[in-house]
Amino acid sequence: MVVTGLVVADSIPQIECCIGEWTTGTRTDTAFTVQDYRGIYDSHLNCLQEFDGATKEFSVLEGICARIYEDGQ
């Protein structure tokens, strides 16, 4: 998997943490800790690896990551 895929896997738990801060409609400070979010990261990384394996011949994940990279420039 391309390095950008790892960045995607890393970003998703951070996004979940930010959403969780607003769950009640009022922002509450939530710590982004390894203990709380490691499982979420591992789960998303596993899903991305499975998706990459299932769509490898079409380079789908590579295309998605390239698009994210280009749009982020």
C-alpha distances in whole Angstrom, upper triangle without the diagonal:
4,7,8,6,8,11,11,11,14,16,17,19,20,21,23,25,26,27,29,31,32,33,36,37,38,35,35,33,31,29,25,25,23,25,25,21,19,20,19,15,15,15,13,10,11,12,9,7,10,10,7,9,12,12,9,13,13,10,11,8,8,11,12,10,12,15,15,14,17,19,19,21
4,5,5,7,9,10,11,13,15,16,19,20,21,23,24,25,27,28,30,32,33,36,37,37,35,35,33,30,29,25,25,23,26,26,22,20,21,20,16,16,17,15,12,14,14,11,10,14,13,10,12,15,14,12,14,14,11,11,8,7,10,11,8,9,13,12,11,14,17,16,17
4,5,5,7,9,10,11,13,15,17,17,19,21,22,23,25,27,28,30,31,35,35,35,32,32,30,28,26,22,22,20,23,24,20,18,20,18,15,15,17,15,12,14,15,12,12,16,15,13,15,18,17,15,18,18,14,14,11,10,13,12,9,10,13,12,11,14,16,15,16
4,5,5,6,9,10,10,13,15,15,16,19,20,21,22,24,26,27,29,32,32,33,30,30,28,26,25,21,22,21,24,23,19,18,20,18,14,16,17,14,12,15,15,11,12,16,14,12,16,18,16,15,18,17,13,13,9,8,10,9,6,8,10,8,7,11,13,11,13
4,5,5,6,9,10,11,14,15,15,17,19,20,21,23,25,27,27,31,31,32,29,30,28,25,24,20,21,19,22,21,18,16,17,15,12,13,13,10,8,11,11,7,9,12,11,9,13,15,14,13,16,16,12,11,7,8,10,9,6,9,11,10,10,14,15,14,16
4,5,5,6,9,10,12,13,15,16,18,19,21,22,24,26,26,30,31,31,28,28,26,23,21,18,18,16,19,19,15,13,15,13,10,11,12,10,7,10,11,9,10,13,13,12,15,17,17,16,20,19,16,15,11,11,14,12,10,13,15,12,12,16,17,15,18
4,5,5,6,9,11,11,12,15,16,17,18,20,22,23,25,28,28,28,26,26,24,21,20,16,17,16,19,18,15,14,16,14,11,13,14,11,10,13,14,11,13,16,15,14,18,20,19,19,22,21,17,16,12,12,14,12,9,12,13,10,10,14,14,12,15
4,5,5,6,9,10,10,12,15,15,16,18,20,22,22,26,26,27,24,25,23,21,20,16,18,17,19,18,14,14,15,12,10,12,12,9,8,12,11,9,12,14,13,13,16,18,17,17,20,19,16,14,10,11,13,10,8,11,12,9,10,14,14,12,15
4,6,6,7,9,10,12,13,15,16,17,20,21,22,26,26,27,24,24,22,20,18,15,15,14,16,15,11,11,12,9,6,8,9,6,5,9,9,7,10,13,12,13,15,17,17,18,21,20,17,16,12,13,15,13,11,15,15,13,14,17,17,16,19
4,6,6,7,9,11,12,13,15,16,18,20,21,24,25,25,22,22,20,17,16,12,13,11,14,13,10,10,11,9,6,9,11,8,8,12,13,11,13,16,16,16,19,21,21,21,24,24,20,19,15,16,18,15,13,16,17,14,14,18,18,16,18
4,6,5,6,9,10,11,12,14,16,17,19,22,22,23,20,20,18,16,15,12,14,14,16,15,11,12,14,11,9,12,13,10,11,14,14,13,15,18,17,17,21,22,21,22,25,24,21,19,15,17,18,14,12,15,15,12,13,16,15,13,16
4,5,5,6,9,10,11,12,14,16,16,20,21,21,19,19,18,15,15,12,14,14,16,13,10,11,12,8,7,11,10,8,10,13,12,11,14,16,15,17,20,21,20,22,25,23,21,18,15,17,18,15,14,17,17,13,15,18,17,16,19
4,5,5,6,9,10,10,12,15,15,19,20,20,17,17,15,12,12,9,10,10,12,10,6,8,9,6,6,10,10,8,10,13,13,13,16,18,18,19,22,23,23,24,28,27,24,22,18,20,22,18,17,20,20,17,19,22,21,19,22
4,5,5,6,9,10,11,13,15,18,18,18,15,15,13,11,10,7,10,11,13,11,8,11,12,10,9,13,14,12,13,17,17,16,19,21,21,22,25,26,26,27,30,29,26,23,20,22,22,19,17,20,20,16,18,21,19,17,20
4,5,5,6,8,10,11,13,16,16,17,14,15,14,12,13,10,13,15,16,13,11,14,14,11,11,15,14,12,14,17,17,16,19,21,20,21,25,25,25,26,29,28,25,22,19,21,22,18,17,20,19,15,17,20,18,16,20
4,5,5,6,9,10,10,14,15,16,14,14,13,11,12,10,12,14,15,11,9,12,12,9,10,14,13,11,14,17,16,16,20,21,20,22,25,25,26,27,30,29,27,24,21,23,24,20,19,23,22,18,21,23,21,20,23
4,5,5,6,9,10,13,14,14,11,11,10,7,8,7,10,12,13,10,8,12,13,10,11,15,15,14,16,19,19,19,22,24,23,25,28,29,29,30,33,32,30,27,24,26,26,23,22,25,24,21,22,25,23,21,24
4,5,5,7,9,12,12,12,9,10,9,8,10,9,13,15,16,13,12,15,17,14,14,18,18,16,19,22,21,21,24,26,25,26,29,30,30,31,35,33,30,27,25,26,27,23,22,25,23,20,22,24,22,19,23
4,5,5,6,10,10,11,9,10,11,10,12,12,15,17,18,14,13,17,17,14,15,19,18,16,19,22,20,21,24,25,24,26,29,29,29,31,34,32,30,27,25,27,27,23,23,25,24,21,23,25,22,21,24
4,5,5,8,10,10,9,8,9,8,10,11,13,16,16,12,12,16,16,13,15,18,18,17,20,22,21,22,25,26,26,28,31,31,31,33,36,35,32,29,27,29,29,26,25,28,27,24,26,28,26,24,28
4,6,8,9,8,5,5,6,6,9,10,14,17,17,14,14,18,18,16,18,21,21,20,23,25,24,25,28,29,29,31,33,34,34,36,39,37,35,32,29,31,31,28,27,30,28,25,27,29,26,24,28
4,6,5,5,5,7,9,10,13,14,17,20,20,17,17,21,21,18,20,23,23,22,25,27,26,26,30,31,30,32,35,35,35,37,40,38,36,32,30,32,32,28,28,30,29,25,28,29,27,25,28
4,6,7,8,9,11,11,14,15,18,21,20,16,17,20,20,17,20,23,22,21,24,26,25,26,29,30,29,31,34,34,34,36,39,37,36,32,30,33,32,29,29,32,30,27,29,31,28,27,31
4,5,7,8,12,12,16,18,20,23,23,19,20,23,23,21,23,26,25,25,28,30,28,30,33,33,33,35,38,38,38,40,43,41,39,36,34,36,36,32,32,35,33,30,33,35,32,30,34
4,7,9,13,14,18,19,22,25,25,21,22,25,25,23,25,28,27,26,29,31,30,30,34,35,33,36,39,38,38,40,43,41,39,36,34,36,36,32,32,34,32,29,32,33,30,29,32
4,6,10,12,16,18,21,24,24,21,21,25,26,23,25,29,28,27,30,32,31,32,35,36,35,37,40,40,40,42,45,43,41,38,35,37,37,33,33,35,33,30,32,34,31,29,32
4,7,9,12,14,18,21,21,18,19,23,24,21,23,26,26,25,28,30,29,30,33,34,34,35,38,39,39,40,43,41,39,36,33,35,35,31,31,33,31,28,30,32,29,27,30
4,6,10,12,15,19,19,16,17,21,22,20,22,25,25,24,27,29,29,30,33,34,34,36,38,39,39,41,44,42,40,37,34,36,36,32,32,34,33,29,31,33,30,28,31
4,7,10,12,16,16,14,15,19,20,19,20,23,24,23,26,28,28,29,31,33,33,34,37,38,38,40,43,41,39,36,33,35,35,32,30,33,32,28,29,32,29,27,30
4,6,9,13,13,10,11,15,17,15,17,20,20,20,22,25,25,26,28,30,30,31,34,35,36,37,40,39,36,34,31,32,33,30,28,31,30,27,28,31,29,26,29
4,6,10,10,9,10,13,15,14,15,18,19,19,21,24,24,25,27,29,30,31,33,35,35,36,39,38,36,33,30,31,33,29,28,30,30,26,27,30,29,26,28
4,7,9,7,7,10,12,12,12,15,16,16,17,20,21,21,24,26,26,27,30,31,32,32,36,35,32,30,26,28,29,26,24,27,27,23,24,27,26,23,26
4,5,5,6,8,11,11,11,14,16,16,17,20,21,22,23,25,26,27,29,31,32,32,36,36,33,31,27,29,30,28,25,28,29,25,26,29,28,25,28
4,6,5,5,9,10,9,11,14,15,15,17,19,20,21,23,24,25,27,29,30,30,34,34,31,29,26,27,29,27,24,28,28,25,25,29,28,26,28
4,6,6,8,10,11,12,14,16,16,18,20,21,22,24,26,27,28,30,32,32,36,36,33,31,28,30,32,29,27,30,31,28,29,32,31,29,32
4,6,7,8,10,12,13,14,16,17,19,20,22,23,24,26,28,29,30,31,35,35,32,30,27,29,31,27,26,29,30,26,27,31,30,28,30
4,5,5,6,9,10,11,12,14,15,17,18,20,21,22,24,26,27,28,31,31,28,26,23,25,27,24,22,26,26,23,24,27,26,24,27
4,5,5,6,9,10,10,12,14,15,16,18,20,21,22,24,26,26,30,30,27,26,22,24,26,24,22,25,26,23,24,28,27,25,28
4,5,5,6,9,10,10,12,14,15,16,18,20,21,22,24,25,29,29,27,25,22,24,26,24,22,26,27,24,25,29,28,27,30
4,5,5,6,9,10,11,12,14,15,16,18,20,21,22,24,27,27,25,23,19,22,24,21,20,23,24,21,23,26,25,24,27
4,5,5,6,8,10,11,12,14,15,16,18,20,21,22,25,25,22,21,17,19,21,19,17,21,21,19,20,23,23,21,24
4,6,5,6,9,10,10,12,14,15,16,18,20,20,24,24,22,21,17,19,22,20,18,22,23,21,22,25,25,24,27
4,5,5,6,9,10,11,12,14,15,17,18,19,23,23,21,19,16,19,21,19,18,22,23,21,22,26,25,24,28
4,5,5,6,9,10,10,12,14,15,16,17,21,21,19,16,13,16,18,15,15,18,19,17,19,22,22,21,24
4,5,5,6,9,10,10,12,14,15,16,19,19,17,16,12,14,17,15,14,17,19,17,18,21,22,21,23
4,5,5,6,9,10,11,12,14,15,19,19,17,16,13,16,18,17,16,20,21,19,21,24,25,24,27
4,5,5,6,8,10,10,12,14,17,17,16,14,11,15,17,15,15,18,19,18,20,23,23,23,26
4,5,5,6,8,10,10,11,15,15,13,11,8,11,13,11,11,15,16,15,16,19,20,20,23
4,5,5,6,9,10,10,14,14,12,12,9,11,14,13,13,16,18,17,18,21,22,22,25
4,5,5,6,9,10,13,14,13,12,10,13,16,15,15,18,20,19,21,24,24,25,27
4,5,5,6,8,11,11,10,9,8,11,13,12,13,16,17,17,19,21,22,22,25
4,6,5,5,9,9,8,7,6,8,11,11,11,14,15,16,17,19,21,21,24
4,6,5,8,10,9,10,9,11,14,14,15,17,19,19,21,23,24,25,27
4,6,8,9,10,9,10,12,14,14,16,18,19,20,22,24,25,26,28
4,6,6,6,6,8,10,11,12,14,15,16,18,19,21,22,24,26
4,5,5,7,8,9,11,12,13,15,17,18,19,21,22,24,25
4,6,8,10,11,12,14,15,16,18,20,21,22,24,26,27
4,5,9,9,9,11,13,14,15,17,19,19,21,23,24
4,6,5,6,9,10,10,12,14,15,16,18,20,21
4,5,5,6,9,10,11,12,14,15,17,18,20
4,5,5,6,8,10,10,12,14,15,16,19
4,6,5,6,9,10,10,12,14,15,17
4,5,5,6,9,10,10,12,14,16
4,5,5,6,9,10,11,12,15
4,5,5,6,9,10,10,13
4,5,5,6,9,10,11
4,5,5,6,8,10
4,6,5,6,9
4,6,5,7
4,5,5
4,6
4
